Amino acid sequence: MKKIAIFLIATTISLVSFAQKYAYVDTKYILENIPEYIQAQKSLDDLSEKWEDEIKAKQANIQKKFQQYQAEELLLPAEMKKKKQEEIFNLEDDLAKFQQTKFGVEGELFQKRKELIEPIQNKVYSAIKELASVGGYDFIFDKANQTNILYASSKLDKSKRILKNLGYDTK
């Protein structure tokens, strides 16, 4: 009796798993074929590069001030040494605050990315949800996110269909 119950459970599970419908998309491919995303990413890269240049300039200034201090250190009175050290420390502190403001977890780059990229991603995810709903898919995997998909038939790839549903040419 126990063997029959196990057999029935195994058979039921295998039948249920065969009834599931699944597909996959490549969100990296999808996003790279959306002009607004490409433009937004370029804007973010340009902004990031600008801030990195500012950081490099500030670092060079700090390095220059430190080298000047080291060259003059032996000749400076204690009060002047302390003033120069504080100036260098304040410059380093300002640099750290600048980096945090621009590149920190809640920094300007994060906020700008959220402003520019998130709406595009939300459109893509909405299109994926719609595809799942209309197509009756139980699972839609994302090939771009390092999943453990070792092989996937191209007929299950719905990336071009998502782009087409969003109104983009899929050439």
Residue frames as a rotation matrix with the C-alpha (Angstrom) as fourth column:
MET 1
0.567 0.823 0.000 0.00
0.823 -0.567 0.000 0.00
0.000 0.000 -1.000 0.00
LYS 2
0.444 -0.499 -0.744 2.84
0.167 -0.770 0.616 2.34
-0.881 -0.397 -0.258 0.89
LYS 3
-0.623 -0.716 0.316 4.55
0.399 0.057 0.915 1.64
-0.673 0.696 0.250 -2.45
ILE 4
-0.121 0.676 0.727 1.35
0.979 -0.038 0.198 2.43
0.161 0.736 -0.657 -4.34
ALA 5
0.782 0.412 -0.468 0.97
0.531 -0.833 0.153 5.75
-0.327 -0.369 -0.870 -2.50
ILE 6
-0.014 -0.881 -0.472 4.56
0.060 -0.472 0.880 6.73
-0.998 -0.016 0.060 -3.28
PHE 7
-0.661 -0.191 0.725 4.06
0.679 0.257 0.687 5.73
-0.318 0.947 -0.040 -6.93
LEU 8
0.314 0.874 0.370 0.86
0.939 -0.344 0.017 7.80
0.142 0.342 -0.929 -7.18
ILE 9
0.688 -0.128 -0.714 2.53
0.244 -0.886 0.394 10.83
-0.683 -0.446 -0.579 -5.58
ALA 10
-0.398 -0.915 -0.061 5.56
0.157 -0.134 0.979 10.57
-0.904 0.380 0.197 -7.91
THR 11
-0.463 0.314 0.829 3.30
0.885 0.214 0.414 10.18
-0.048 0.925 -0.377 -10.94
THR 12
0.641 0.761 -0.102 1.19
0.763 -0.646 -0.025 13.18
-0.085 -0.062 -0.994 -9.91
ILE 13
0.371 -0.593 -0.715 4.28
0.075 -0.748 0.660 15.35
-0.926 -0.298 -0.233 -9.37
SER 14
-0.670 -0.675 0.309 5.73
0.342 0.089 0.936 14.40
-0.659 0.733 0.171 -12.74
LEU 15
-0.126 0.704 0.699 2.41
0.985 0.005 0.173 15.09
0.118 0.710 -0.694 -14.50
VAL 16
0.771 0.390 -0.504 2.10
0.504 -0.857 0.108 18.48
-0.390 -0.337 -0.857 -12.80
SER 17
-0.006 -0.861 -0.509 5.65
0.029 -0.509 0.860 19.42
-1.000 -0.009 0.029 -13.77
PHE 18
-0.671 -0.187 0.717 4.99
0.675 0.246 0.696 18.48
-0.307 0.951 -0.039 -17.40
ALA 19
0.301 0.898 0.320 1.94
0.950 -0.310 -0.025 20.74
0.077 0.312 -0.947 -17.42
GLN 20
0.390 -0.199 -0.899 4.00
0.347 -0.872 0.344 23.80
-0.853 -0.446 -0.271 -16.49
LYS 21
0.693 -0.128 0.710 4.84
0.667 -0.260 -0.698 26.25
0.274 0.957 -0.094 -19.21
TYR 22
0.463 -0.620 -0.633 8.09
0.363 -0.519 0.774 28.17
-0.808 -0.589 -0.015 -19.12
ALA 23
0.746 -0.321 0.583 10.24
0.494 -0.322 -0.808 30.49
0.447 0.891 -0.082 -21.18
TYR 24
0.102 -0.719 -0.688 13.23
0.825 -0.324 0.462 32.75
-0.555 -0.615 0.560 -20.73
VAL 25
0.940 0.057 0.337 14.29
0.237 -0.819 -0.522 36.25
0.247 0.570 -0.784 -21.63
ASP 26
-0.104 -0.983 -0.152 17.64
0.985 -0.081 -0.151 37.99
0.136 -0.165 0.977 -21.74
THR 27
0.763 0.493 -0.419 17.08
0.578 -0.810 0.099 41.34
-0.291 -0.317 -0.903 -20.01
LYS 28
-0.122 -0.869 -0.480 20.59
0.201 -0.495 0.846 42.47
-0.972 0.007 0.235 -20.91
TYR 29
-0.755 -0.097 0.649 19.81
0.640 0.112 0.760 41.95
-0.147 0.989 -0.022 -24.61
ILE 30
0.253 0.943 0.216 16.42
0.952 -0.282 0.121 43.63
0.175 0.175 -0.969 -24.21
LEU 31
0.645 -0.005 -0.765 17.81
0.400 -0.850 0.343 46.70
-0.652 -0.527 -0.546 -22.44
GLU 32
-0.412 -0.892 -0.187 20.70
0.211 -0.293 0.933 47.04
-0.887 0.345 0.309 -24.89
ASN 33
-0.718 0.225 0.659 18.14
0.685 0.058 0.726 47.28
0.125 0.973 -0.195 -27.69
ILE 34
0.524 0.833 -0.175 16.13
0.851 -0.517 0.091 50.07
-0.015 -0.197 -0.980 -26.10
PRO 35
-0.012 -0.587 0.809 17.48
0.575 -0.666 -0.475 53.47
0.818 0.460 0.346 -27.24
GLU 36
0.617 0.289 0.732 16.24
-0.350 -0.732 0.584 55.25
0.705 -0.617 -0.351 -24.09
TYR 37
0.951 -0.305 -0.047 18.19
0.206 0.514 0.833 52.81
-0.230 -0.802 0.551 -21.95
ILE 38
0.227 -0.909 0.350 21.36
0.953 0.133 -0.273 53.28
0.202 0.395 0.896 -24.02
GLN 39
0.078 -0.139 0.987 21.01
0.166 -0.975 -0.151 57.07
0.983 0.176 -0.053 -23.71
ALA 40
0.865 0.285 0.413 20.32
-0.347 -0.254 0.903 56.89
0.362 -0.924 -0.121 -19.98
GLN 41
0.768 -0.633 -0.093 23.32
0.589 0.643 0.490 54.62
-0.250 -0.431 0.867 -19.45
LYS 42
0.021 -0.763 0.646 25.51
0.811 -0.365 -0.458 57.03
0.585 0.533 0.611 -21.46
SER 43
0.400 0.207 0.893 24.31
-0.216 -0.925 0.311 59.94
0.891 -0.318 -0.325 -19.33
LEU 44
0.992 -0.027 0.122 25.16
-0.110 0.267 0.957 58.02
-0.058 -0.963 0.262 -16.17
ASP 45
0.471 -0.873 0.126 28.58
0.880 0.475 0.005 57.07
-0.064 0.108 0.992 -17.54
ASP 46
0.038 -0.423 0.906 29.31
0.466 -0.794 -0.390 60.68
0.884 0.437 0.167 -18.50
LEU 47
0.674 0.297 0.676 28.24
-0.409 -0.612 0.676 61.93
0.615 -0.732 -0.291 -15.09
SER 48
0.937 -0.347 -0.030 30.30
0.255 0.625 0.738 59.27
-0.238 -0.699 0.674 -13.34
GLU 49
0.234 -0.890 0.391 33.35
0.929 0.086 -0.361 60.10
0.288 0.448 0.847 -15.46
LYS 50
0.246 -0.071 0.967 32.96
0.027 -0.996 -0.080 63.82
0.969 0.045 -0.244 -14.67
TRP 51
0.867 0.145 0.477 32.87
-0.452 -0.173 0.875 63.13
0.209 -0.974 -0.084 -10.94
GLU 52
0.756 -0.654 0.016 35.80
0.617 0.721 0.315 60.70
-0.218 -0.228 0.949 -11.17
ASP 53
0.103 -0.710 0.697 37.82
0.671 -0.468 -0.575 63.46
0.734 0.527 0.428 -12.88
GLU 54
0.475 0.139 0.869 36.90
-0.411 -0.838 0.359 65.83
0.778 -0.528 -0.341 -10.06
ILE 55
0.985 -0.119 0.125 38.02
-0.050 0.497 0.866 63.23
-0.165 -0.859 0.484 -7.53
LYS 56
0.445 -0.871 0.208 41.33
0.887 0.396 -0.238 62.75
0.125 0.290 0.949 -9.33
ALA 57
0.106 -0.368 0.924 41.89
0.213 -0.899 -0.383 66.53
0.971 0.237 -0.017 -9.36
LYS 58
0.733 0.216 0.645 41.14
-0.545 -0.380 0.747 66.74
0.407 -0.899 -0.161 -5.64
GLN 59
0.896 -0.445 0.011 43.49
0.374 0.765 0.524 63.80
-0.242 -0.466 0.851 -4.95
ALA 60
0.206 -0.845 0.493 46.23
0.813 -0.132 -0.567 65.46
0.544 0.518 0.660 -6.98
ASN 61
0.296 -0.028 0.955 45.74
-0.252 -0.966 0.050 68.68
0.921 -0.255 -0.293 -5.02
ILE 62
0.944 0.064 0.325 45.94
-0.331 0.222 0.917 66.81
-0.014 -0.973 0.231 -1.71
GLN 63
0.667 -0.739 0.092 49.07
0.742 0.671 0.007 65.00
-0.067 0.063 0.996 -2.87
LYS 64
0.129 -0.601 0.789 50.66
0.475 -0.661 -0.581 68.30
0.871 0.449 0.200 -3.93
LYS 65
0.538 0.151 0.830 49.81
-0.539 -0.695 0.476 69.95
0.649 -0.703 -0.292 -0.58
PHE 66
0.978 -0.171 0.121 51.19
0.017 0.641 0.767 66.93
-0.209 -0.748 0.630 1.29
GLN 67
0.410 -0.874 0.260 54.44
0.877 0.301 -0.373 66.96
0.248 0.381 0.891 -0.68
GLN 68
0.149 -0.304 0.941 54.81
0.019 -0.950 -0.310 70.71
0.989 0.064 -0.136 -0.05
TYR 69
0.818 0.218 0.532 54.21
-0.512 -0.146 0.846 70.09
0.262 -0.965 -0.008 3.63
GLN 70
0.853 -0.522 -0.004 56.83
0.486 0.791 0.371 67.33
-0.191 -0.318 0.929 3.74
ALA 71
0.193 -0.811 0.553 59.36
0.734 -0.254 -0.629 69.57
0.651 0.527 0.546 2.00
GLU 72
-0.037 -0.141 0.989 58.77
-0.251 -0.957 -0.146 72.42
0.967 -0.254 -0.001 4.46
GLU 73
0.716 0.533 -0.451 58.05
0.233 0.426 0.874 70.40
0.658 -0.731 0.180 7.58
LEU 74
0.132 -0.756 -0.641 61.47
0.972 0.227 -0.068 70.73
0.197 -0.614 0.764 9.20
LEU 75
-0.774 -0.499 0.389 61.50
0.476 -0.864 -0.161 74.50
0.417 0.061 0.907 8.75
LEU 76
-0.056 0.870 0.489 57.97
-0.018 -0.491 0.871 75.22
0.998 0.040 0.043 9.97
PRO 77
-0.767 -0.077 0.637 57.11
-0.613 -0.201 -0.764 76.24
0.186 -0.977 0.107 13.51
ALA 78
-0.924 0.374 0.077 54.79
0.304 0.842 -0.447 73.87
-0.232 -0.389 -0.891 15.42
GLU 79
-0.202 0.897 -0.393 51.77
-0.051 -0.411 -0.910 76.12
-0.978 -0.164 0.128 14.99
MET 80
-0.081 0.100 -0.992 52.25
-0.946 -0.322 0.045 76.32
-0.315 0.941 0.120 11.21
LYS 81
-0.936 -0.256 -0.242 52.77
-0.314 0.918 0.244 72.53
0.160 0.304 -0.939 11.00
LYS 82
-0.671 0.734 0.102 49.50
0.364 0.446 -0.817 71.98
-0.646 -0.511 -0.567 12.79
LYS 83
0.025 0.677 -0.736 47.71
-0.470 -0.642 -0.606 74.44
-0.883 0.360 0.302 10.46
LYS 84
-0.385 -0.246 -0.889 49.09
-0.921 0.163 0.354 72.69
0.058 0.955 -0.289 7.32
GLN 85
-1.000 0.026 -0.004 48.18
0.026 0.990 -0.140 69.24
0.000 -0.140 -0.990 8.73
GLU 86
-0.364 0.925 -0.104 44.64
0.195 -0.034 -0.980 70.41
-0.911 -0.377 -0.168 9.45
GLU 87
-0.024 0.306 -0.952 44.37
-0.832 -0.534 -0.151 71.85
-0.554 0.788 0.268 5.95
ILE 88
-0.721 -0.298 -0.626 45.42
-0.618 0.686 0.384 68.51
0.315 0.664 -0.678 4.43
PHE 89
-0.901 0.426 0.081 43.11
0.297 0.742 -0.602 66.61
-0.317 -0.518 -0.795 6.78
ASN 90
-0.154 0.886 -0.437 40.18
-0.187 -0.461 -0.868 68.89
-0.970 -0.052 0.237 5.85
LEU 91
-0.223 0.003 -0.975 40.88
-0.967 -0.130 0.221 68.40
-0.126 0.991 0.032 2.14
GLU 92
-0.935 -0.152 -0.320 40.92
-0.197 0.974 0.114 64.60
0.294 0.169 -0.941 2.64
ASP 93
-0.672 0.740 -0.024 37.71
0.304 0.247 -0.920 64.80
-0.675 -0.626 -0.391 4.66
ASP 94
-0.046 0.635 -0.771 36.05
-0.635 -0.615 -0.468 66.93
-0.771 0.468 0.432 1.96
LEU 95
-0.564 -0.236 -0.791 37.15
-0.795 0.413 0.444 64.40
0.222 0.880 -0.421 -0.66
ALA 96
-0.977 0.209 -0.047 35.65
0.213 0.928 -0.306 61.52
-0.020 -0.309 -0.951 1.31
LYS 97
-0.328 0.904 -0.274 32.37
0.091 -0.258 -0.962 63.43
-0.940 -0.340 0.002 1.72
PHE 98
-0.161 0.207 -0.965 32.34
-0.899 -0.435 0.057 64.28
-0.408 0.877 0.256 -2.00
GLN 99
-0.845 -0.206 -0.494 32.85
-0.421 0.826 0.375 60.61
0.331 0.525 -0.784 -2.91
GLN 100
-0.817 0.576 -0.016 30.08
0.426 0.586 -0.689 59.56
-0.388 -0.570 -0.724 -0.55
THR 101
-0.191 0.762 -0.619 27.73
-0.275 -0.647 -0.711 62.25
-0.942 0.034 0.333 -1.87
LYS 102
-0.129 0.078 -0.989 28.31
-0.979 -0.169 0.115 61.27
-0.158 0.983 0.098 -5.47
PHE 103
-0.330 -0.153 -0.932 28.93
-0.587 0.806 0.076 57.52
0.739 0.572 -0.355 -5.36
GLY 104
-0.851 -0.018 0.525 27.57
-0.491 0.382 -0.783 56.41
-0.186 -0.924 -0.334 -1.97
VAL 105
-0.807 0.556 0.198 24.68
0.542 0.831 -0.124 54.03
-0.234 0.008 -0.972 -1.43
GLU 106
0.326 0.939 -0.109 22.18
0.825 -0.338 -0.452 56.88
-0.462 0.058 -0.885 -1.50
GLY 107
-0.476 -0.669 -0.571 24.44
0.286 -0.732 0.619 59.18
-0.832 0.131 0.540 -3.53
GLU 108
-0.015 0.459 -0.888 23.62
-0.628 -0.696 -0.349 61.27
-0.778 0.552 0.299 -6.56
LEU 109
-0.721 -0.280 -0.634 24.66
-0.683 0.441 0.582 58.56
0.116 0.853 -0.510 -9.03
PHE 110
-0.893 0.447 0.044 22.32
0.406 0.846 -0.346 56.07
-0.192 -0.291 -0.937 -7.33
GLN 111
-0.170 0.868 -0.467 19.49
0.153 -0.444 -0.883 58.62
-0.973 -0.222 -0.057 -7.40
LYS 112
-0.194 0.028 -0.981 20.13
-0.856 -0.492 0.155 59.50
-0.478 0.870 0.120 -11.04
ARG 113
-0.951 -0.155 -0.268 20.24
-0.265 0.854 0.447 55.79
0.160 0.496 -0.854 -11.96
LYS 114
-0.630 0.777 0.000 16.95
0.534 0.434 -0.726 55.31
-0.564 -0.457 -0.688 -10.18
GLU 115
-0.016 0.617 -0.787 15.47
-0.251 -0.764 -0.594 58.28
-0.968 0.188 0.167 -12.03
LEU 116
-0.170 -0.145 -0.975 16.69
-0.951 -0.233 0.201 57.28
-0.257 0.961 -0.099 -15.51
ILE 117
-0.806 -0.318 -0.499 16.94
-0.480 0.844 0.237 53.49
0.346 0.431 -0.833 -15.52
GLU 118
-0.849 0.443 0.288 14.22
0.016 0.566 -0.824 52.29
-0.528 -0.695 -0.488 -13.16
PRO 119
0.063 0.937 -0.343 11.26
-0.601 -0.238 -0.763 53.44
-0.797 0.254 0.548 -15.33
ILE 120
-0.045 -0.156 -0.987 12.73
-0.957 0.291 -0.003 51.60
0.287 0.944 -0.162 -18.33
GLN 121
-0.933 -0.326 -0.150 13.30
-0.259 0.902 -0.347 48.45
0.249 -0.285 -0.926 -16.27
ASN 122
-0.564 0.793 0.231 9.76
-0.197 0.142 -0.970 48.68
-0.802 -0.592 0.076 -14.91
LYS 123
0.201 0.606 -0.769 8.40
-0.925 -0.141 -0.353 48.84
-0.322 0.783 0.533 -18.48
VAL 124
-0.413 -0.449 -0.792 10.40
-0.702 0.711 -0.038 45.73
0.580 0.541 -0.609 -19.37
TYR 125
-0.994 0.020 0.110 9.26
-0.063 0.713 -0.698 43.84
-0.092 -0.701 -0.707 -16.26
SER 126
-0.203 0.977 -0.068 5.65
-0.516 -0.165 -0.841 44.84
-0.832 -0.135 0.537 -16.92
ALA 127
0.150 0.197 -0.969 5.96
-0.978 0.174 -0.116 43.50
0.145 0.965 0.219 -20.48
ILE 128
-0.779 -0.469 -0.416 7.41
-0.388 0.882 -0.267 40.25
0.492 -0.047 -0.869 -19.10
LYS 129
-0.782 0.557 0.279 4.53
-0.124 0.300 -0.946 39.92
-0.611 -0.774 -0.166 -16.63
GLU 130
0.115 0.849 -0.516 2.05
-0.803 -0.226 -0.552 40.58
-0.585 0.478 0.655 -19.43
LEU 131
-0.221 -0.290 -0.931 3.75
-0.834 0.552 0.026 37.95
0.506 0.782 -0.363 -21.61
ALA 132
-0.985 -0.172 -0.007 3.53
-0.136 0.807 -0.575 35.46
0.104 -0.565 -0.818 -18.74
SER 133
-0.468 0.879 0.095 -0.11
-0.280 -0.046 -0.959 36.24
-0.838 -0.475 0.267 -18.18
VAL 134
0.269 0.587 -0.763 -1.18
-0.896 -0.138 -0.422 36.21
-0.353 0.798 0.489 -21.83
GLY 135
-0.143 -0.438 -0.888 1.01
-0.785 0.596 -0.168 33.26
0.603 0.672 -0.429 -22.76
GLY 136
0.839 0.544 0.007 0.07
-0.419 0.638 0.646 31.23
0.348 -0.545 0.763 -19.70
TYR 137
0.001 -0.926 -0.378 3.68
-0.026 0.378 -0.926 30.84
1.000 0.010 -0.023 -18.58
ASP 138
0.866 0.226 -0.446 4.31
0.393 0.245 0.886 29.55
0.309 -0.943 0.123 -15.06
PHE 139
0.387 -0.824 -0.413 7.97
0.466 -0.211 0.859 30.59
-0.796 -0.525 0.302 -15.10
ILE 140
0.877 -0.333 0.346 10.01
0.198 -0.406 -0.892 33.08
0.438 0.851 -0.290 -17.07
PHE 141
0.477 -0.803 -0.357 13.72
0.742 0.151 0.653 32.91
-0.470 -0.577 0.668 -16.35
ASP 142
0.912 -0.291 -0.289 16.24
-0.374 -0.880 -0.292 35.67
-0.169 0.375 -0.911 -16.99
LYS 143
0.755 -0.651 0.083 19.25
0.612 0.652 -0.448 34.41
0.237 0.389 0.890 -18.89
ALA 144
0.344 -0.639 0.688 21.21
0.005 -0.731 -0.682 37.63
0.939 0.238 -0.248 -18.20
ASN 145
0.487 -0.048 0.872 21.34
-0.785 -0.462 0.414 37.29
0.383 -0.886 -0.263 -14.44
GLN 146
-0.504 -0.862 -0.049 23.81
-0.755 0.467 -0.460 34.45
0.420 -0.195 -0.886 -14.11
THR 147
0.484 0.688 0.541 21.16
-0.832 0.554 0.040 31.82
-0.272 -0.469 0.840 -13.52
ASN 148
-0.415 -0.645 0.642 22.11
-0.449 0.759 0.471 28.19
-0.791 -0.093 -0.605 -13.72
ILE 149
0.785 0.619 -0.018 20.59
-0.282 0.331 -0.900 27.71
-0.552 0.712 0.435 -17.13
LEU 150
-0.203 -0.920 0.336 23.15
-0.066 0.355 0.933 25.50
-0.977 0.167 -0.133 -18.80
TYR 151
-0.950 -0.001 0.313 21.18
0.310 0.140 0.940 25.11
-0.045 0.990 -0.133 -22.00
ALA 152
-0.148 0.945 -0.290 18.07
0.048 -0.286 -0.957 26.76
-0.988 -0.156 -0.003 -23.32
SER 153
-0.269 0.160 0.950 16.45
0.929 0.303 0.212 26.24
-0.254 0.940 -0.230 -26.67
SER 154
-0.979 -0.169 -0.116 16.20
0.130 -0.950 0.283 29.47
-0.158 0.262 0.952 -28.64
LYS 155
-0.463 0.875 0.139 12.52
0.268 -0.011 0.963 28.74
0.845 0.483 -0.230 -29.31
LEU 156
0.253 0.534 -0.807 11.90
0.938 0.069 0.339 29.41
0.237 -0.843 -0.483 -25.61
ASP 157
-0.695 -0.574 -0.433 13.64
0.646 -0.763 -0.026 32.83
-0.316 -0.297 0.901 -25.78
LYS 158
0.331 0.916 0.226 10.98
0.943 -0.327 -0.055 35.53
0.024 0.232 -0.973 -25.66
SER 159
-0.303 -0.551 -0.778 13.38
0.583 -0.753 0.306 38.53
-0.754 -0.361 0.550 -25.57
LYS 160
-0.976 -0.076 0.202 12.55
0.212 -0.501 0.839 39.71
0.037 0.862 0.506 -29.10
ARG 161
-0.172 0.984 0.047 8.85
0.732 0.096 0.674 39.36
0.659 0.151 -0.737 -28.39
ILE 162
0.213 0.175 -0.961 9.23
0.877 -0.468 0.109 41.59
-0.430 -0.866 -0.254 -25.33
LEU 163
-0.717 -0.547 -0.433 11.03
0.284 -0.796 0.535 44.21
-0.637 0.260 0.726 -27.42
LYS 164
-0.814 0.469 0.343 8.34
0.338 -0.098 0.936 43.99
0.473 0.878 -0.078 -30.09
ASN 165
0.135 0.900 -0.414 5.59
0.921 0.039 0.387 44.33
0.365 -0.434 -0.824 -27.46
LEU 166
0.048 -0.223 -0.974 7.38
0.669 -0.716 0.197 47.45
-0.741 -0.661 0.115 -26.16
GLY 167
0.905 0.411 -0.111 7.41
0.174 -0.594 -0.785 48.88
-0.389 0.692 -0.609 -29.68
TYR 168
0.185 -0.915 -0.359 11.07
-0.667 -0.385 0.638 48.42
-0.722 0.121 -0.681 -30.57
ASP 169
0.637 -0.044 -0.769 12.47
-0.708 0.362 -0.607 47.00
0.305 0.931 0.200 -33.80
THR 170
0.587 -0.376 0.717 14.05
-0.367 0.667 0.649 43.58
-0.722 -0.644 0.254 -33.29
LYS 171
0.269 -0.512 -0.815 15.84
-0.963 -0.134 -0.234 43.25
0.011 0.848 -0.529 -36.66
